[in-house]
Amino acid sequence: MDMVVRKHLFKALTLTMAMGLILTGTVSSTDKALAYDGISMSVVELRNKVSQADIDKAKRERDYARNQARNASSRLESLNSQRTGLEGELANLNQMSAEQQAQYEIISGQLQAALEAKAAALDRFIIAQGNLEDQQELFAQRVGAMFEFQNKSTLEVLLESDSIAGFFTNLEIISLIADSDNQAIDQLQIAMDEAQVAADQAMAEADNMQRIADEKQAELDELERRIGVTTEALESISTEITTAEQERDQLNAEAARLDQRIRDLTRQYQNQQAAAAANYSGGATKVVSGVSFTWPVASRTITDPYGPRVHPISGVTKMHTGLDIGSSYGAPIVAAASGTVIQVNLPVPGRNTGGTGYGNYLIISHGNGITTLYGHCRNIYVSSGQTVSQGQKIAEVGSTGSSTGPHLHFEIRVNGSTVNPRKYLP
Ligand SMILES: [Zn+2]
């Protein structure tokens, strides 16, 4: 991995951690520490309101960390395959080196033998040379002796000889000595020449073996150098792998920490929502046909709009006469507008389910021919004839009657005909 990529990664990691810190908002440094251990999260919760945006932000940070971790993982894959390649190369080089080393041992042996042969040939040459010189010296002495003879006249030899026979013998000896010495010198010259040739050959052979050994040594040195380079590359890549592994692990840990944070924030957000819903007493208003309307529950989740639909239980397409707003059991239902309760039907009081049709329901009249209906309630707190004001708690969410889960079926009728309630709500 090059330096730029690595720097970028560390930067990203630092940024992710910094973003995590920012998330805790305006909390003190002590709270930041608390926020990080997860367990003491509630200390921060008490002081900070969580918004959906906070959760989304944590999710983006988590996704970013995950993505970076994946990048690190794929870089690791590439690095690991590079390492495998280098390990193979190194094994190859080591094997080659071992083979070359073995060859070198053989060549070294041969070189040693050639050097010994050279030394022996040189010894033999020196001996042959010595023999020749000895013989030549001996010959020179004899020639000296003969010279003395030869300077004498045949008469002098005759006179110095003991007898005629001795005279002839002396002459013959002189001649014989010259012949045999010449022969011996010739032979020794030949022997010395041969020794010279043999020594030259042995020297050439030794030189040749030395050259081969040097070449092999050079090959070995080159292999040794390549082994060094490969080993270095392998060490460097191993370091990169360790770094990338650390980065990946840190990023995964960061993602896991953010996962926990998202869970904490979500729980906190849900608790906040539930608390807000429990205290719901109406919100923004909208005036239609002279009547002010507010949402009858805290939730704004429309699970089924007004209009024709396939009925979730009967499967038959028919008109859905109200607005289904998803909520939780027991969430407060308030009067959407001020008016008078004109009908309360409570066949299964206090129960989440049971009954038929609208289940537990009530109708409020708001004047101008406008009425509102609240269906599938768990309980109802008002009675027929009672005056209620906008935002007053009149019932709680249930799933009584023809219902598949906790929700409020909210209807508005104008002169007895249903209208789309969404148009009356802010
Ligand atoms: Zn409905």
Residues whose N, C-alpha, C, O or C-beta is under 5 A from the ligand:
A	BS01	ZN	G322 L323 D324 H409
